[in-house]
Amino acid sequence: MTKLLTRLRRIRRKYFGFFSFDVPKKFFTRAFWAGIKRKVLREPSWLIRDVAVALAVAIVVSQATITAQEGIDDRRSQREQDAATLLADQSAEAGRRQATLAIQLQNQSFVRERSGPEFVDRPFQGLDLEDMELAGLTLNGANFQEASLRSTNFRQTLLRGADFSEAHVDSSTSFKWAFLDGVTMAGIRGELHLVDAYAPSAWLVKVTFARLSNVDLSFAILNGADLRAAEMKDVRLEGACYDSETKWPADFTPPPSGKQSVCSDKYLEVNLKTPKHNLWGLEPLG
């Protein structure tokens, strides 16, 4: 230690002679450092305490950061799983829509192939024809029983004697300028809109009407029909049959019911089973 002190003094004189550089000898004694060690162990200094506190805070903050990051990762993973599930569901739904559309287009072609003036078998019962274009066809005597006809367009279509019993329709199903004389729509499902249609002698038993405008329903069968929501604007009801269960708009007074021989419950009960003939002695419609 003495040699080290002597060497330091030589260095001072050689390079830093203009400074006063006297190092106390006690800094180089074992007793001095032993005392420092005992004091530190007996009474830790503020530096050691602060280091300990900082270390504890760092541990807490690190743990909180790790926990928060794990939560973020879990939420990100959940979002990614949800996005993947949604994408898969959308893909599956798109696939189902494409398959449904393919079936509907095939059904549309099947119907169009059987359009013509001749009376042929037209078995369209139960077909899915939603949103299909069937305007301007000749489909007299066609069987649309229980078919899905929501938003189907029958504009200017000849449907004399066709059977729509329990078919599914909605407000977008169009029969505008269609020929519906002698059709059967008994128990049709959905609200029927008839605008600018020709439907004399139509069987409209228990049909719910949402709109009737410029429609010929002369000699039609309206037993149990619900017309309370219909506008009843320019509707021809000459000779139409109805009964006590037929519901009319509150401000509408219906004309007298048709011929007793035709509108009697017994006659209708028998002929509702085969409604595709004309009740008034005309030639068969289908």
VENGI-V393188 format. One record per residue. RES is the residue in three letters. D_FIRST is the distance of its C-alpha to the first C-alpha in Angstrom with 1 decimal. Layout:
# VENGI-V393188
RES/D_FIRST ; RES/D_FIRST
This chain:
# VENGI-V393188
MET/0.0 ; THR/3.8 ; LYS/5.4 ; LEU/5.1 ; LEU/6.3 ; THR/8.7 ; ARG/9.9 ; LEU/10.7 ; ARG/12.6 ; ARG/14.4 ; ILE/15.5 ; ARG/16.7 ; ARG/18.7 ; LYS/20.2 ; TYR/21.2 ; PHE/21.2 ; GLY/22.1 ; PHE/24.8 ; PHE/22.6 ; SER/20.8 ; PHE/17.3 ; ASP/15.2 ; VAL/12.4 ; PRO/12.2 ; LYS/9.1 ; LYS/10.5 ; PHE/10.0 ; PHE/6.3 ; THR/7.5 ; ARG/9.6 ; ALA/12.5 ; PHE/12.9 ; TRP/13.2 ; ALA/15.3 ; GLY/17.5 ; ILE/18.0 ; LYS/19.0 ; ARG/21.5 ; LYS/22.9 ; VAL/23.5 ; LEU/25.2 ; ARG/27.2 ; GLU/28.3 ; PRO/28.0 ; SER/27.6 ; TRP/30.4 ; LEU/28.7 ; ILE/28.8 ; ARG/32.4 ; ASP/33.5 ; VAL/32.0 ; ALA/33.9 ; VAL/37.1 ; ALA/36.9 ; LEU/36.5 ; ALA/39.5 ; VAL/41.6 ; ALA/40.7 ; ILE/42.0 ; VAL/45.2 ; VAL/45.8 ; SER/45.3 ; GLN/47.7 ; ALA/50.2 ; THR/50.0 ; ILE/50.5 ; THR/53.5 ; ALA/55.0 ; GLN/54.6 ; GLU/56.3 ; GLY/59.1 ; ILE/59.5 ; ASP/59.6 ; ASP/62.2 ; ARG/64.3 ; ARG/64.1 ; SER/65.1 ; GLN/67.9 ; ARG/69.1 ; GLU/69.1 ; GLN/71.0 ; ASP/73.5 ; ALA/73.9 ; ALA/74.5 ; THR/77.0 ; LEU/78.8 ; LEU/79.0 ; ALA/80.4 ; ASP/82.9 ; GLN/83.9 ; SER/84.4 ; ALA/86.5 ; GLU/88.5 ; ALA/89.1 ; GLY/90.2 ; ARG/92.6 ; ARG/94.0 ; GLN/94.5 ; ALA/96.3 ; THR/98.4 ; LEU/99.3 ; ALA/100.3 ; ILE/102.6 ; GLN/104.1 ; LEU/104.8 ; GLN/106.4 ; ASN/108.5 ; GLN/109.5 ; SER/110.7 ; PHE/112.6 ; VAL/114.4 ; ARG/115.2 ; GLU/116.7 ; ARG/119.2 ; SER/120.3 ; GLY/123.9 ; PRO/127.4 ; GLU/128.5 ; PHE/128.0 ; VAL/125.6 ; ASP/123.2 ; ARG/120.1 ; PRO/117.8 ; PHE/114.8 ; GLN/114.3 ; GLY/110.7 ; LEU/109.3 ; ASP/106.2 ; LEU/107.3 ; GLU/105.0 ; ASP/104.6 ; MET/107.0 ; GLU/109.7 ; LEU/113.2 ; ALA/115.1 ; GLY/118.5 ; LEU/119.1 ; THR/122.3 ; LEU/121.3 ; ASN/124.5 ; GLY/124.5 ; ALA/120.8 ; ASN/119.1 ; PHE/115.8 ; GLN/115.7 ; GLU/112.2 ; ALA/110.8 ; SER/107.7 ; LEU/109.0 ; ARG/106.4 ; SER/106.4 ; THR/109.0 ; ASN/111.3 ; PHE/115.0 ; ARG/116.2 ; GLN/119.8 ; THR/119.8 ; LEU/123.1 ; LEU/122.5 ; ARG/126.0 ; GLY/126.2 ; ALA/122.4 ; ASP/120.8 ; PHE/117.6 ; SER/117.7 ; GLU/114.3 ; ALA/112.6 ; HIS/109.3 ; VAL/109.6 ; ASP/107.8 ; SER/108.4 ; SER/107.6 ; THR/110.2 ; SER/112.8 ; PHE/116.6 ; LYS/117.5 ; TRP/121.0 ; ALA/121.0 ; PHE/124.3 ; LEU/123.8 ; ASP/127.4 ; GLY/127.9 ; VAL/124.1 ; THR/122.8 ; MET/119.6 ; ALA/120.1 ; GLY/116.9 ; ILE/114.8 ; ARG/111.2 ; GLY/109.7 ; GLU/111.3 ; LEU/113.9 ; HIS/114.3 ; LEU/117.7 ; VAL/118.2 ; ASP/121.0 ; ALA/122.0 ; TYR/125.4 ; ALA/125.6 ; PRO/129.1 ; SER/129.9 ; ALA/126.2 ; TRP/125.2 ; LEU/122.5 ; VAL/122.6 ; LYS/119.6 ; VAL/117.8 ; THR/115.5 ; PHE/116.0 ; ALA/113.4 ; ARG/115.5 ; LEU/119.1 ; SER/120.3 ; ASN/123.3 ; VAL/124.0 ; ASP/127.3 ; LEU/127.3 ; SER/131.1 ; PHE/132.3 ; ALA/128.7 ; ILE/127.8 ; LEU/125.4 ; ASN/125.7 ; GLY/122.6 ; ALA/120.9 ; ASP/118.5 ; LEU/119.2 ; ARG/117.8 ; ALA/114.9 ; ALA/117.2 ; GLU/118.4 ; MET/121.9 ; LYS/122.6 ; ASP/125.6 ; VAL/125.8 ; ARG/129.2 ; LEU/130.1 ; GLU/133.8 ; GLY/134.9 ; ALA/131.4 ; CYS/131.1 ; TYR/128.9 ; ASP/128.9 ; SER/127.7 ; GLU/124.2 ; THR/123.9 ; LYS/121.7 ; TRP/122.5 ; PRO/120.8 ; ALA/121.6 ; ASP/123.4 ; PHE/125.4 ; THR/128.9 ; PRO/129.6 ; PRO/133.0 ; PRO/135.2 ; SER/134.1 ; GLY/135.8 ; LYS/138.8 ; GLN/139.0 ; SER/140.0 ; VAL/136.8 ; CYS/134.4 ; SER/135.5 ; ASP/132.8 ; LYS/134.8 ; TYR/135.2 ; LEU/131.5 ; GLU/130.4 ; VAL/132.4 ; ASN/131.5 ; LEU/127.8 ; LYS/127.4 ; THR/128.8 ; PRO/128.1 ; LYS/128.3 ; HIS/132.0 ; ASN/133.8 ; LEU/135.2 ; TRP/138.0 ; GLY/139.9 ; LEU/138.3 ; GLU/137.2 ; PRO/134.0 ; LEU/130.8 ; GLY/128.7
